[in-house]
């Protein structure tokens, strides 16, 4: 009986660890200026970025409003010291081109 309980406990624990390992990665960043990702306008404030393969979900923390956009997720050679939001000016509008996640090697590039 003890062996069956131990086996069940080990299976449940390994299942839980597998689920955690496969979970989407979530990060936070802050915008100080109005910017765009694709056609979506992001106001200054705090955001959560969920990385799920070639798609990312950006959620404004205060309103819960989310957008899903295609992105290229890459790994850098070494960890970034702080989260950096890189923008470029396109037709007078600030476009987010890349987000480098502080404390990780993750770089998310937007076309």
matplotlib code that plots the C-alpha trace (Angstrom):
import matplotlib.pyplot as plt

x = [0.0, 2.8, 4.5, 1.4, 1.0, 4.7, 4.4, 1.3, 3.0, 6.0, 3.8, 1.8, 5.0, 6.6, 3.3, 3.3, 6.9, 6.3, 3.3, 5.4, 8.2, 5.9, 4.1, 4.4, 7.0, 5.6, 7.5, 6.6, 7.8, 6.9, 6.3, 7.0, 5.7, 2.8, 4.1, 2.7, 3.2, 1.8, -1.5, -2.1, -1.4, 0.0, -0.4, 2.3, 2.0, 2.8, 2.4, 2.7, 4.3, 3.5, 5.9, 4.3, 6.4, 6.1, 3.2, 3.2, 0.4, 0.8, -1.6, -2.0, -1.9, -4.4, -7.1, -6.5, -6.8, -4.7, -3.4, -1.7, 1.0, 3.5, 7.1, 10.5, 11.8, 15.5, 18.2, 21.1, 24.6, 24.4, 21.7, 20.4, 20.9, 17.6, 14.5, 14.9, 12.2, 13.7, 11.6, 12.0, 10.2, 8.1, 6.1, 6.2, 4.9, 7.0, 7.1, 8.3, 10.9, 12.4, 12.0, 15.0, 13.9, 16.1, 17.5, 17.1, 18.6, 15.2, 14.9, 11.5, 11.6, 8.6, 8.4]
y = [0.0, 2.4, 1.6, 2.5, 5.8, 6.6, 5.8, 8.0, 10.9, 10.6, 10.6, 13.6, 15.6, 14.8, 15.9, 19.1, 19.9, 19.2, 21.5, 24.2, 23.7, 24.1, 27.2, 30.4, 32.9, 36.1, 39.4, 42.9, 46.2, 49.9, 52.4, 56.1, 57.3, 56.3, 53.7, 51.2, 47.5, 46.9, 48.8, 48.8, 51.9, 51.4, 54.2, 54.9, 52.5, 49.0, 46.0, 42.2, 40.4, 36.7, 34.9, 31.9, 30.9, 33.1, 35.0, 37.3, 38.8, 42.3, 43.2, 46.6, 45.9, 48.6, 47.9, 44.2, 45.1, 42.6, 42.4, 39.5, 40.1, 38.0, 38.4, 36.8, 35.4, 35.0, 34.3, 36.5, 35.4, 36.8, 38.1, 41.6, 43.7, 45.5, 45.4, 47.6, 48.7, 49.8, 52.0, 53.6, 56.6, 55.6, 58.4, 60.4, 57.5, 55.6, 51.9, 49.3, 47.3, 45.1, 44.3, 42.9, 41.2, 42.1, 39.1, 36.8, 36.2, 36.7, 39.3, 39.8, 41.5, 43.0, 43.5]
z = [0.0, 0.9, -2.4, -4.4, -2.5, -3.1, -6.8, -7.1, -5.3, -7.6, -10.7, -9.5, -8.7, -12.1, -13.8, -11.9, -12.7, -16.4, -16.4, -14.8, -17.3, -20.2, -18.9, -20.9, -19.8, -18.3, -17.8, -16.8, -18.4, -18.1, -20.9, -20.2, -23.6, -25.9, -28.4, -30.9, -31.6, -35.0, -35.2, -31.4, -29.4, -25.9, -23.4, -20.8, -17.9, -16.7, -18.9, -18.7, -21.6, -22.1, -24.5, -26.2, -29.2, -32.2, -30.5, -27.5, -25.5, -24.1, -21.3, -19.7, -15.9, -14.9, -17.4, -18.3, -22.0, -24.1, -27.6, -29.3, -31.8, -33.8, -32.6, -33.0, -29.7, -29.5, -26.9, -26.4, -25.4, -21.9, -19.6, -19.8, -16.7, -17.0, -19.1, -22.1, -24.6, -27.9, -30.1, -33.5, -35.0, -38.0, -39.6, -36.4, -34.3, -31.7, -32.7, -30.3, -32.2, -29.4, -25.8, -23.9, -20.7, -17.7, -15.7, -18.7, -22.1, -23.8, -26.6, -28.3, -31.7, -33.4, -37.2]

ax = plt.figure().add_subplot(projection="3d")
ax.plot(x, y, z, "-o")
ax.set_aspect("equal")
plt.show()
